[in-house]
Amino acid sequence: MHQKGFTFLELLVVLAIIGILSVLAVPDLTAFSNRIHLETTVRDITSDLREMKIKAMIERDNFTISFDPENNSYDLPGRKVYLPPQIRFGFGPGVLGPPGNPIETPEEDGITFPSNKANFYPQGTNSMGTVYLVNNETLTMAITISITGRVRIWKWGGGIWK
């Protein structure tokens, strides 16, 4: 008498093949996730810098963002922002700065603002500097702010800033 169906061994073989193929076929989602976290963090900091510039002009008062590389955070008036665990202030190996004219290794803590503080004034001016951020995959991005308040995002790749 013939019974229809699969033996337990056949089922295990098929499951093993599916498991092996799925490991080979699925891209490394960790690297993708780390890149997305870095890009999101850079956009958030950029927004905060722009917001402080506008607030200083509207409220006719000085505003400061204080960067704290030791605690992987920065302070805005009334709140503290922590970077995601896979992101830190700093840069990957071989990175040169500043992004507009890369000739030397950036500040060790990844922040070039005087005393790690970005200051914004009612006249629409601010302190200028750069914040470097790196993820676990050593992808480095930078945010620069000029004396006129222009905020620009940079990504290090292939030995140059883009």
C-alpha positions as CSV (number, residue, x, y, z in Angstrom):
1,M,0.0,0.0,0.0
2,H,1.4,3.4,-1.0
3,Q,0.9,6.4,1.2
4,K,1.1,9.9,-0.2
5,G,3.1,12.5,1.6
6,F,6.7,13.3,2.6
7,T,8.9,11.5,5.1
8,F,10.3,13.4,8.0
9,L,13.8,13.3,6.5
10,E,12.6,14.8,3.2
11,L,11.0,17.6,5.1
12,L,14.2,18.3,7.1
13,V,16.3,18.4,3.9
14,V,13.9,20.9,2.3
15,L,13.9,23.1,5.4
16,A,17.7,23.1,5.5
17,I,17.9,24.1,1.9
18,I,15.4,26.9,2.4
19,G,17.3,28.1,5.4
20,I,20.7,28.1,3.6
21,L,19.2,30.0,0.6
22,S,17.5,32.6,2.8
23,V,20.8,33.3,4.6
24,L,22.5,33.8,1.2
25,A,19.7,35.7,-0.5
26,V,18.9,38.3,2.2
27,P,21.2,41.3,2.2
28,D,22.9,42.5,5.3
29,L,20.1,44.4,7.0
30,T,22.4,45.5,9.9
31,A,24.5,47.7,7.7
32,F,21.4,49.1,6.0
33,S,19.8,49.9,9.4
34,N,23.0,51.6,10.7
35,R,23.2,53.8,7.6
36,I,19.6,54.8,8.0
37,H,20.1,55.6,11.7
38,L,23.1,57.8,10.8
39,E,21.3,59.6,8.0
40,T,18.2,60.2,10.2
41,T,20.4,61.5,13.1
42,V,22.2,63.9,10.8
43,R,18.9,65.2,9.5
44,D,17.6,65.7,13.1
45,I,20.7,67.6,14.2
46,T,20.5,69.7,11.0
47,S,16.9,70.6,11.8
48,D,17.8,71.5,15.3
49,L,20.6,73.8,14.1
50,R,18.2,75.6,11.7
51,E,15.5,75.8,14.3
52,M,17.9,77.5,16.8
53,K,19.0,80.0,14.2
54,I,15.3,81.0,13.4
55,K,14.4,81.1,17.1
56,A,17.3,83.4,17.9
57,M,16.1,85.9,15.3
58,I,12.4,85.7,16.1
59,E,12.8,85.8,19.9
60,R,15.8,88.3,19.6
61,D,17.8,86.3,22.1
62,N,20.9,84.1,22.0
63,F,20.5,80.3,21.7
64,T,23.0,77.5,22.2
65,I,23.3,73.9,21.2
66,S,25.8,72.1,23.5
67,F,27.3,68.9,22.1
68,D,28.4,66.3,24.7
69,P,30.6,63.7,23.0
70,E,31.3,61.8,26.2
71,N,27.6,61.1,26.7
72,N,26.7,60.9,23.0
73,S,24.2,63.6,23.4
74,Y,23.5,67.3,22.8
75,D,21.5,69.9,24.7
76,L,18.9,72.2,23.3
77,P,17.0,74.7,25.4
78,G,14.6,72.6,27.5
79,R,15.7,69.2,26.3
80,K,18.5,66.7,25.9
81,V,18.9,64.5,22.8
82,Y,20.7,61.2,22.9
83,L,22.2,59.7,19.8
84,P,21.1,56.2,18.9
85,P,23.5,53.5,20.3
86,Q,25.1,52.7,16.9
87,I,25.9,56.4,16.3
88,R,28.6,58.5,18.0
89,F,30.3,61.8,17.5
90,G,33.6,61.2,15.6
91,F,34.8,59.9,12.3
92,G,35.9,56.7,10.7
93,P,39.5,55.8,9.7
94,G,41.1,57.9,7.0
95,V,38.6,60.8,7.2
96,L,40.0,64.3,6.6
97,G,38.4,67.6,7.3
98,P,36.9,70.1,7.1
99,P,34.6,68.9,4.4
100,G,35.0,72.0,2.2
101,N,38.8,71.7,2.3
102,P,39.9,68.3,3.6
103,I,43.5,68.6,4.6
104,E,43.8,67.3,8.2
105,T,42.3,64.9,10.7
106,P,39.3,66.5,12.4
107,E,39.0,67.2,16.1
108,E,39.3,64.0,18.1
109,D,35.8,64.3,19.6
110,G,34.2,65.1,16.2
111,I,33.1,68.6,17.1
112,T,34.9,71.8,15.9
113,F,32.6,74.4,17.5
114,P,34.4,76.4,20.2
115,S,33.8,74.7,23.5
116,N,31.6,72.2,21.7
117,K,28.8,74.9,21.5
118,A,27.0,76.2,18.5
119,N,25.8,79.7,19.4
120,F,23.1,81.6,17.5
121,Y,22.5,85.3,17.8
122,P,19.5,87.6,17.1
123,Q,21.3,89.3,14.2
124,G,21.1,86.0,12.3
125,T,24.7,85.1,12.8
126,N,26.2,82.1,14.6
127,S,29.4,80.4,15.5
128,M,30.7,78.3,12.7
129,G,31.8,74.7,13.0
130,T,31.4,71.1,12.0
131,V,29.9,68.1,13.7
132,Y,31.2,64.7,12.6
133,L,29.1,61.5,13.2
134,V,30.1,57.9,12.5
135,N,28.1,54.7,12.8
136,N,29.3,51.2,13.7
137,E,30.1,50.5,10.1
138,T,32.5,53.5,10.1
139,L,30.4,55.4,7.6
140,T,31.1,59.1,8.4
141,M,28.8,62.1,7.8
142,A,29.3,65.7,8.7
143,I,27.2,68.8,9.3
144,T,28.8,72.2,8.7
145,I,27.4,75.6,9.5
146,S,28.9,78.7,8.1
147,I,29.1,82.1,9.8
148,T,26.0,83.1,7.8
149,G,24.0,80.2,9.1
150,R,24.2,78.0,6.0
151,V,23.9,74.4,7.1
152,R,25.2,71.7,4.8
153,I,25.3,67.9,5.1
154,W,28.3,65.9,3.8
155,K,29.0,62.2,3.4
156,W,32.6,60.8,3.3
157,G,33.1,58.2,0.6
158,G,35.9,57.2,-1.7
159,G,38.4,59.5,0.0
160,I,36.3,62.6,-0.6
161,W,33.4,64.5,0.9
162,K,30.2,64.5,-1.2
